[in-house]
Each structure stands twice: as structure tokens, then as C-alpha cells.
Amino acid sequence: MKKILYIYIILLGIILAQSGGSVGTAASREAALGDAATATARGVYTIGFNPANLTLGQYHSMEIATVLPLPNFSVMAGSEVMTFEDFDYFFGAKKIGSKKVGRALTDADKARLQSLFTQGEALQSEMSLNLFSFSIQVPEIGSAFAIGIRDRFSANGLIDSDLVGFALNGNEVGKKETFSNFSFESVYLREYSFSFSKNLTSLLKKEVKSLHAGVTFKYISGFAYGKLERANMSIETTSDTKLHVIGDVLTRSAVSPDFGVEYDFEDITKKEDYTPFPTPAGSGFGIDLGITAEINRAITAAISITDIGSVNWDKETVEYRMDGEKLISDFTKKENVDSLEEIFDMKGKYIGEFSSDLATALHIGVKVRVDKLEGIGLDQKLMVAFDYHQGLNDGPFNSEDPRFSFGCEWQPAHWFMFRNGLTFGGRFGFRWSMGFGFDSGLLEFNLTTTDFNSMLLNNGAGRAGVNFGTRWKF
């Protein structure tokens, strides 16, 4: 098991060192709306949400987002099972006089620690970094185009609570401990995207104010991937004090050759070669599709399907496997102890290529400009939005649990925007996002915290997230 953790810690360290981080969405404005972006995203921020919105009317025809003056960057990290306060209590030191010593856990402490791991994923992290994006409208032909380059990283993991209890209390005589509730998956991708949108209002000009359709084609470079494919273990101390052990674990991974990862089953020295464009460990293709209709001057409805596709991993593909069973009646014999160690020893080897799915998802959104509704009479821009997100698979960046998002944007002045969002369901459950936008006309700056509710809890929080970014508008 240590070897599994060691491999994934290496992967995580490589990824963070390589890109400074790369999950979720890098669009700070849409994140502040609780990711209610299907009908609200505009310009370069449509990439990854809904390409149809590229041709929606704007006051500018060209946008650029790059690393200057600030990159579009998002990061979220935390845990469903443990708050920062919990972590400090169970794994931090307590102060006795002028010294700090480790805490001796009581039976009640052990029971509470084990119960925490029944609440969800022990590790949740997502990062995204937009390296470059560009969009342009061509009204003469009723079309718009966009290109983008984005790095994305995700890692999520679940730890079996029974294993935590076993580590704390040991095994009772006559009781069989089974550990199978594990999961871990991480991925580091770079997306190269090309988007196209067409104004199709002429098809339904009597029914809607405007109609738009769009498509995005993505080429995916995969730099790292790791997954715990299977984990089934059991330990039983029989009534006659014999120990029955079963181990069945399988992991698969693929890492860019430029990262220089050395495995214990090969006697080779590898050189690390960190560059802005490392050699991919895999590649693939993806497609986004979208349709948006402005029902009238106040209401817009949209639907999109994103990330249809997969990545094929074909370089540095490695498998680690644990597979064995042993009944030990005499621990005084060295060969019995050695055979027990062999069961828990992960055996690694290179394997052939394998594939992983992209985070395919369906999005349905509605946007309402409250200030444009008849009879309201607001002088300031006020927009509310709703999104329904349905992941079509489980994995990095995705969940089959439905997600509902509500967002609001208030613009009391032409240069300042205040945003709020609420998210329910999905992988991360309830989230309250809050953000601000500053617009000089040429340059727009956005800042968001996606877990404002966690900030209010201080050390009682288990997760924290922030998004920021800029875009140039011409």
C-alpha cells in the first residue's frame, strides 16, 4: 500500500512542479455564478461551457486571455471527511508547557476519527490554468471563432473507514475485516481547442429573438494519469489464533517520459526534463456541442454537451498488482512472515496502452436579465441564471450526481460587477461562491472564491477554492 501512495505522491508532485497547478474551470466570472455558465458565458469564456454563445451580441468583437497581466487560474483543494480543525486535532501536536507533544487518542477519539471517513472523499483537488485563448466575431458572415490552450489537473480519493479502524484498534479475534471501499484517480491534461459558432436566427426568426449553434474540437495531450482500479483486502484472526490474509489490489498509471519517474522493477536511471511542452504520455480528441436561443430581450436558454471523447495512454504505462492469500498459524517461522510480506508487496511491470474517458456532461441553462423585464424599471444591470449539470460518467472533473447552480450578477456601475452563486449536488456538494469584476473597457479583471461558506467557518472548513483572471477586449 505504501508503494501505491508513493507512486501517486510522485505524480502529484510532478504535476504541481510542472505547471504550478492546473481543475474545474479557469473562468472566474462563471465560477462566481456557481458555474451557471451555459447561457451566461461570453467571448473566450465560452470555451469549455457552450461554444454557441460565441456569436451572441457583444460590444466588442475580439478578446484575448493569456498569462498577462494575470492568468486565468483556478484551484480548489480539501476533503469531505476532515476539516482543518480536525486535522490539527488528530495529527497535530498539543502544547504542554513550553513543549509540543503528540496527542494520545482516547477510545472516543478513535471512534470519531473512523466515523469521519464514512462521510465522503478524503482527497478532493482540482486546478486549471488557461495558457492562451482568443475569440473573434465576424458579423458579416454571422460567425465567430475561438482557440484556446488550457492545462487541467484533478485528483480525488476515498479511504475505507474500516481500514482506519483496523489501524487504530487492531483486529478482534473471530472477526473478519474487509477493506474494499477505496478509490483514487488523478489526471493531468492539456487541451488545445478550436471553437466555431454560427448565427442561425433566420431559421426561427418568428419564434425567437436569436438562435445560435456552436461546436468545439479539442486535441488532448495527456501528461499523467493514475487510477486505483481495484482494492479488495481482508484480514481475519480465527478463534484458534490463525491469521487469514487476502490481498487483491490493481493500479494503472501513465506518466510523461520527460518527468523521469523511475520504477523499482527496472534498473534504469532516467533524466528529468521539465519543459513548457513535455512529451505526452497519451493523446485523444474531444467535442463540445451547444445551442443557445434568446427567447426575447430578457430571457436566454441554452443547452450543451461537453467533453465527448477519450484519451489513449500509450507511453510509460505501468501496472502494480497485489494478488495473494495466506493462512498463518505459526509466526515464529520466518518463512511464514516472509510469505505474508510477499502478499502485500506490489509487483510492477510495463503494460500495453489503455484509455480513459473525458468528463462528458450535459448542461442546461437559463439566463434572465431582470432589468430588461417589462415593468421592472431598473437602471442597473441585474442578471440571474440557473444551470442543471448532469455528468455522464464518474471520474476526474465529473460526477454522475446531478448538480444545480444558481447565479446572480449585479452591475451598479459600468466598471464594477458583484456576483454570487449557489451550487447543490455534484461531486462537491453545497458551495457558496462570491466574486467581483472590474472592467476598464479594454481590460477586465475578475476574482472569485468558490467556497465562501468555508471561509466563514475558518478552521471548521474542509475545503478552499479561489479563481482569478483577466481578459483583453477590443
Protein Blocks (a to p, Z undefined) as FASTA:
>chain_A
ZZmmmmmmmmmmmmmmmnopaehjfblklmmnoopaklmpgcjllgopammlmmpccfbf
bdcddfbfbdcdddddddfkbcfklmmmmmmccdehjbccdddddfklmmmmmmmmmnbc
fbdcdddddfbdcddddfknopacdddddddddddddddfklmmmmmnopaehiacddfb
bcddddddddddddddddfklmmmmmpmbdcddddddddddfbdcddfbacddddddfko
pacddddddddddddfklopacfkbccdddddddfbdcdfbdcddddddddddfblmbcc
ddddehiacdddfehpacdddddddddfbfkbmklmmmmmmmmpccdddddddddddddd
ddddddddfklpghklpabdcdddddddddfbecehiafbdcddddddddfbfkbccddd
ddeejjnlpaddddddddehjaccddddfblmlmmnmmmpcbdcddddddddZZ
